[in-house]
Every structure is written in C-alpha cells, then in structure tokens.
Amino acid sequence: MNGRVDYLITEEEISLTRGPSGLGFNIVGGTDQQYVSNDNGIYVSRIKENGAAALDGRLQEGDKILSVNGRDLKNLLHRDAVGLFRNAGYAVSLRVQHRLQVQNGPVGHQGEGEPSGIPIAMVLVPAFALTVVAAWTFMRYRQQL
C-alpha cells in the first residue's frame, strides 16, 4: 500500500423537520475550536438516536455543514453556529459536505466467509474462453490429418 488515503467529497442539500429533541445532532468546530486542523468549519459530532437527522438517514457523523437555511457557516464562533441552528425554525435546510474514504491499493486480508477481492467471473470467463479456443484448435488440427 502507498499509505495515502483518498477521499471522495460530495455535497448534498438535506431538509430536516425539527422534532421533540431538535434537529437530532450535535456539532463541533468554529473559529474558536477547530475540529479539523486548518479548518474553521462546523462538523457533525453525533447523531442522536431517533432524532430528526437519524430518522432522515442522510446526515452522518463527520459531515461538514456548509450552510443552514442558506446562511454560510464559514468563520463563525462555535456559539454563533449553535445559535443559527437553534433559531433556524421548524423546517431547516442544510448544505452538507460528505467525505467518503475511497479504497485504494491492494485488498487486505479477507476473513473467513468474506468475499475475496476478485469476482469469480473474472477467473471463470477467461478459463472457459481458453478451453473453447483449445478445443477448436484441436478439432481444426485433427481434421487436417
């Protein structure tokens, strides 16, 4: 392995309806308490069980929240970001950045019962093709004798 970790970054608009426990997630970050080095962004630290975010299913721990109801969250103190969420109203629109780790390099050890890194068809199809070509070649050669 090369030791490098690659990420696929996607953005999504998520609409949540405030429930009895609010929006159902906690946040970290801000200019006064960076969660990620050299990044003042606001991140989801916890999804509350049975909360609005958990029931929706799209918001994940570690997601970066870019905006709330169209209001950019760049360069805010943590308490100011919390205030935006608290005062966002009943129906809340979040612009979210998902960061998904991408598999790179060789596949590691597979446990018993787990699929291997190579689909069986990638082995069987070439083997079958070689068998057909060998049989055809043999039959052609045999007819010439």
C-alpha positions in Angstrom: 0.0 0.0 0.0 1.1 3.5 -0.6 -0.1 4.8 2.7 -2.1 7.6 1.1 -5.8 7.9 1.9 -8.1 9.3 -0.8 -11.5 10.8 -0.2 -14.5 11.4 -2.4 -16.2 14.7 -1.4 -19.8 15.2 -2.3 -22.3 17.9 -1.4 -26.0 17.4 -0.6 -28.9 19.6 0.4 -30.8 18.0 3.3 -34.1 19.2 4.6 -35.0 18.3 8.2 -38.1 19.0 10.3 -37.3 19.9 13.9 -38.6 17.2 16.3 -39.0 17.0 20.0 -35.2 16.7 20.5 -34.5 19.5 18.0 -32.7 18.5 14.8 -31.2 15.4 16.4 -27.5 16.0 16.1 -24.6 17.8 17.9 -21.9 19.9 16.2 -18.2 20.8 16.8 -15.9 23.3 15.2 -15.8 27.0 14.7 -13.1 29.6 14.6 -12.6 29.3 18.4 -12.4 25.5 18.5 -11.2 23.9 15.3 -12.2 20.3 14.9 -10.1 19.7 11.8 -6.6 21.2 11.5 -6.6 24.4 9.5 -10.4 24.3 9.0 -12.8 26.5 10.9 -15.8 24.6 9.6 -18.7 23.2 11.6 -18.9 19.4 11.7 -21.5 16.8 12.9 -20.1 15.2 16.0 -23.0 13.0 17.0 -26.3 11.8 15.5 -28.9 11.4 18.3 -30.8 8.1 18.2 -34.4 8.6 16.9 -33.8 12.3 16.3 -34.8 14.1 13.1 -31.3 13.5 11.5 -31.3 9.8 12.4 -34.8 9.3 11.0 -33.9 11.0 7.8 -30.7 8.9 7.5 -28.6 11.1 5.2 -26.6 13.2 7.7 -23.6 11.3 9.1 -21.1 11.9 11.9 -18.1 13.7 10.4 -20.1 15.5 7.8 -19.2 19.2 7.4 -22.2 21.6 7.4 -21.7 24.3 4.9 -24.9 26.3 5.4 -28.1 26.5 7.4 -31.2 27.9 5.5 -28.8 29.4 3.0 -26.6 31.1 5.7 -22.9 30.3 5.2 -21.2 28.8 8.3 -17.7 30.0 7.4 -15.7 31.9 10.0 -18.2 31.6 12.8 -17.6 31.1 16.5 -18.9 27.8 17.8 -21.6 29.6 19.9 -22.7 31.6 16.9 -23.2 28.5 14.8 -25.2 26.9 17.7 -27.3 30.0 17.7 -28.0 29.7 14.0 -29.2 26.1 14.4 -31.4 26.9 17.4 -33.1 29.8 15.6 -33.3 28.1 12.2 -37.1 27.4 12.6 -39.2 24.3 12.2 -38.1 23.3 8.6 -34.4 23.5 8.2 -32.3 23.2 5.0 -28.7 22.1 5.4 -26.0 22.2 2.8 -23.7 19.3 3.8 -20.3 18.1 2.6 -19.9 14.3 2.8 -16.3 12.9 2.9 -16.2 9.3 1.9 -13.0 7.3 2.2 -12.1 5.6 -1.1 -10.4 2.2 -1.2 -7.0 2.4 -2.9 -4.2 -0.1 -3.1 -4.3 -3.8 -2.7 -7.2 -5.5 -0.8 -6.1 -6.6 2.7 -6.6 -9.9 4.3 -10.1 -11.3 3.9 -11.7 -13.1 6.8 -13.4 -16.5 6.5 -16.7 -16.1 4.8 -15.9 -12.7 3.3 -15.8 -12.3 -0.4 -12.3 -12.1 -2.0 -11.2 -9.1 -3.9 -11.6 -10.8 -7.3 -15.1 -11.7 -8.5 -15.3 -15.4 -9.5 -16.5 -14.4 -13.0 -13.2 -12.7 -13.7 -11.5 -16.1 -13.3 -14.1 -18.4 -14.8 -14.8 -16.5 -18.0 -11.2 -16.3 -19.3 -10.6 -20.0 -18.3 -13.7 -21.0 -20.2 -12.6 -18.9 -23.2 -9.2 -20.6 -23.3 -10.8 -24.0 -23.1 -13.1 -23.2 -26.1 -10.1 -21.9 -28.1 -8.0 -25.0 -27.3 -10.9 -27.4 -28.2 -11.5 -25.5 -31.5 -7.8 -25.6 -32.4 -7.5 -29.3 -31.6 -10.6 -30.1 -33.8 -9.2 -28.0 -36.7 -5.7 -29.7 -36.4 -7.3 -33.1 -36.2 -9.4 -32.5 -39.4 -6.2 -31.6 -41.4 -4.6 -35.0 -40.6 
